[in-house]
């Protein structure tokens, strides 16, 4: 955080994104305890044939249910972009999550199509990824992986339809910017993994050291 940001936070005290309480940051202690009930910090590996037949590290922060589900839906569709601060404050205060993120060189948010971004006003994954990069000291890259097709919303499709829906949707450009780096892909919700798999397939066209997956919630 730079001096200007510190000064602004001193003048305009941040409020909890859940209950609006002032003076305890973007997530107050009470709401933090409530949110922690849904935390799983689920680690594991993802066997993926598109990336050197190696297992890919992954970490899911929350279970996608009840309060977390309500917050994410509100964040994405009800113009509550400020909630990215609340989610990030929760994540970086957890040592496991912080260390996991910091073990990578670059975090890449799953992109959304320019038409959808224009309509919504922001990419929800990009806002969180940018804040996590700032907090952990790694780089955030939003320009190397782009979405070239405005496909159907994944949540409206079944598992097989989701796989077909993300084919040839993402494109890798300026791949030299991520070569020889450890890449962490960030998305808000992990359901079947079709979106993440499509991103990995494209990113793995570059000569990278490692790929990891970080998601806000697992459905």
N, C-alpha and C positions, 0 to 999 in steps of 0.2 A: 504494500500500500504506500503510495507516494504522499508527500506532505500535504498536497491539496486535498486528497481524499481523507486524510486524517483530520484536517481542519474542518471539512464539511461534516464529517461524522461527529465531531465535537460540537459543532453548532446545531446540526440537525441530528439528534440522537436516533440511531437506527431502531426500528420497532420489529417485534417478532412477526414473522410473516403469517403465523397461524392465528394468534390471538390479539396482535397489534400492541402488546405491552412494550412500553418504552424502557430503555436503559439496560437491557440485557442482551443486546446484539440482535441479530436477525432470527434467533431462535432462543426463546426464554427457557429457563430451567424446567419449568412445569411442562411446557409443550415438548421439550427435548426428551423428557422421561416418557411422555405419551408416545412420541414418535419411535422411541427405542423399542417399544413393544413389537414393532413390525420389522425391526432390523434383523437380518439373517447373516449378513456378511458371508454369504455362501461362496466358498472357494471351490475350485476344481479345475479340471482340464477338459478341453473340447477336442475330440479327435477330428481332424479336418484334412481330407485328402487333397485339398487345393493348396495347402501350404506344407510342402516337403514331407507329407505324411507324418507330421509331428503333432504332438498334443499342445494345444494352445491354452495358456493360463486364462482363467476368468474369475471375476468377482462380481457378485450381485449384492447390492446394499440392502434392499428391502424386499419383502414379500408384497406383491401387488394386490392388496386387499384393503378394504375399509378406509381408514384415514389416509393411508398412502395413495390408494386409488383415487380418492376424492381430491387430494391435493394435486396429483399429477394431471388429472382431467381439468381441474380449475386452472392450473398453470398453462396447459397447452391451448385450451379452447375458450377461456374466459378472460383473456387479456390481463392475466396476473403475472407478467413476466418477472416481477420482483421476487417471486418465490424461488428463483434460482439461488439467491443469496441464502435462503433458509436451508435448502437442500445441501448446498456446499458447506455451510457452517457445520452441519451434522456430520458430513463425510470426513472433513479434514480433522475433526476432533477425535476421530477414531484412528488409533495407531496402525491397525492392520490395513485399513483402507489407505491411509496417508502413505505408508511405506510401499504398498503395492503400486500406487500411482507413481511415486518418486523413483521406482526402479526402471521406469521407461524414459525414453528421450523425448518423445513427441506424443501428444494426445490428439487424435483426430475424431471430431464429432461426426456422427452419421449425418450426411447432408440431406436437406429437403429441397424440392424443386423451387426454382425462383418464383413461380406463380404462387405457390403455397406460402412461401416466405413473405411475399408482398401482401398477401391477404391477411396472414396472421400477424405480421410485423416483426417476427423474430423466429429463429430456429431454436427451439427449446433445448436441444442437446448442445448446440454451440455455446449458448450462454453459460451453461454449467461447466462445459469443458474449459472455456476461457477462464473462469473463476478458479477452477481446480488447478489449472496450469500456473496461474498467478500465485496461488497459495503454496504449491509444491516446488515451484522453480523450474518446471519442465516447459517445453515449447508447445503451443497450440497451433495446429495447422488446419485451416479451413478451406484452403484453395487447391490442394493436391487431389483430393477426392471430391468429385462433383456428381450431382444427380442430373441426368440428361433427359429423363422421361418423367412426366407427371402421371405416375401410375395410380391404380386404385388404392384406397386406404386398406392396409393389411388387416386391421381388426374386423373387417367385414367379410373376410375370406377364410376358408378352411386350410388345413395344413398343406395339401397338395397345391391348392390355388395360390397360396402365399409364395411357394417356391417359383412357380411360373410367373407370378406377378413382379418379381424382382430381377428377372433375367434381363441382362443388358440395360439395366436402369442406371448403374453407376459407372463412372469413367475415371481412370487415373490420368492425371496430367502433371507435368513437371516432376516426374518420378525421382529425378536426381536429388530433390529436396529431402527425400526420406530414405535414400539408400544408405546402407550401413548403419541404420538406426533401429532402436527398439521402439516399436509402434504400439500404442494403446488405442483401441477403438472404443469410443463411448456412445452409448445409446440410452434412451430413457427407459424403454420397456423391452424385456426379452420374453418372447412367447415361444415360438417354434425355432427361433434362431435363423430364419430364412434371410432376414435383412442383413444381419451380421455376417452370415456366410457369403452373401453376395458382395459385401464390402471387402471381406478378406480375400475373396477370389481376385478382385481387382487390385487391391493393395499388394498382394503377393507377386504381382508382375514386376515389382521393383526388387532389387537385391537388398533385402532387409535382414537384420539380425534376428528379430523376434517379433511376434504379434501377440497382443493380449486383448482381452475383452473386459470392459467395465460397463455395468449397467446400473441404472438407478433402482430398478425393480424387476423382479422375475415373476411372471404370471404363472 
